[in-house]
Amino acid sequence: MNLFNLKEKVAIVTGGNGGIGLAYAKGLVKAGAKVAIWGRNSAKNELAKTALESLGGEIMVFAADLTNAAEARDAFKATLAHFGKVDICFANAGGAGPQGKRLHEIEEDDWNAIINLNLNSVVNTYKPIIQHLIDRKAPGKLIVTSSIAALIGTGFSAGYGTTKSAVLGLTRSLAVELGNKGIQVNAILPGYIETEMSSNAPQAFKEATLRRSVTGKNGTLEQMEGVAVFLASESSDFMTGQSIVLDGGHTIFPL
């Protein structure tokens, strides 16, 4: 086995046009994978394509709202037409949802929107890929981006914490369903990572996360690349249904 070699592999990264998703994609390209970026923003998709091609990658992009199952199926069909197969999927698209409100203050439409974005979009993404892998009788890798919010209390952010917990349950269920098909299903749980989205967090929150990091640092996007390659590669073939926490020790530090 050639450790961490992804040559001839095709990977999908949803929400891969920026932040953590783009970091995953960079790691995959560096390891030799061909990558399809699915994201809602066409302009950001093209910028990501340029950045990844500069690393030597073979890249395609597709604009889709993955909360819509039909659009997810269209994105998959386009990827299949371009690359001929799919081996790996990082279901990374998502968002923060309603912030600063107690549960009873969140409007029903806002609650449903974050469920659709952070949970249903993962289901919509995975379904055609799972069918494709089973039809091919091929091994595969399914990886979802959760959060340490699935492990700790997230007051005034119930939608985020709830959905990031839900995808861990989905991960374990799919690992059981697909284990005998040679398909591994795992989750990545980032702590505070310095991204465009996290830069909008209140300063007090940023300082609190720094205090909880036993390393004395918050995470960087570059630190997300290696874990993506590991979970996408044959090196993780005996790991399934698991959650990898990258948080600088935040969740083990009793402040």
C-alpha positions, 0 to 999 in steps of 0.5 A: 500500500502506498500511504496517502496516495490518491492518484486515479481517485475522484473526490467531491467536496461540497462547499469546497469553494472556500474555508475548510472545504477548500483546504480539504480540496487542496490536500486531496489535489496535493495527494493526486486526486481529481476533485469536483467542487460543488457550491452555490456561488459560481464566482467562488467556484471558479476562483477555487478552480483556479487555485486548485489548478495552480497546484496541478489538480484536475478540477471541475466545478458545479453550482448547486443548492444541495438542500434541493435533492434534484440539484444534488442529483444533477451535480452528481450526474455532471461529475460522473459525466466529467470524471467517469466515477466517484470514489470519495465525498466530503460533505462539507457544505453548511452554515452557522444558522440562527445565532444569539437566540434561545430555542423558543425565539427562533422562527420556524422557517429559520429552524427548518433552514438550518436543518436543511442546510446542515443535515438534509444537504448531507443526505442529498449529497450522499444518496446518489454517491452511495448508489453509485459505489454499490452499483460499481461494487467499489470501495469508497469514502464518505466524510462529513464535516461536523463540529466540536459543537456536537460534543459541547453545549452551544447555547444560543446556537441550538440549530448548529449544535443540533445539526452537527450532532445529527450528522454524527448519528448519520455517520454511525448508521451509514458505517453499519449499513455500508461496512460490508460494501467496503465503504467507510464513513467518518466525520471531522469535528473542527474546533475554532479554525481561522476561516472567513466565516469564523472571522465574523464571530464576536471577539470575546468568543475568539478569545474564549476559544483561544483560552480553551486551546491547550496548544495556546493557538487556534487552528489554521486551514492548512492543518485541515489538509492532512486529515482529509487525505488520511480519511480519503486514502487506503490508510483509513480503511479500518476506520469507520463510524468514527469522529476525528476531533481537531480542536487543539485540545479544546474539548478536553480542557476544563476551564 
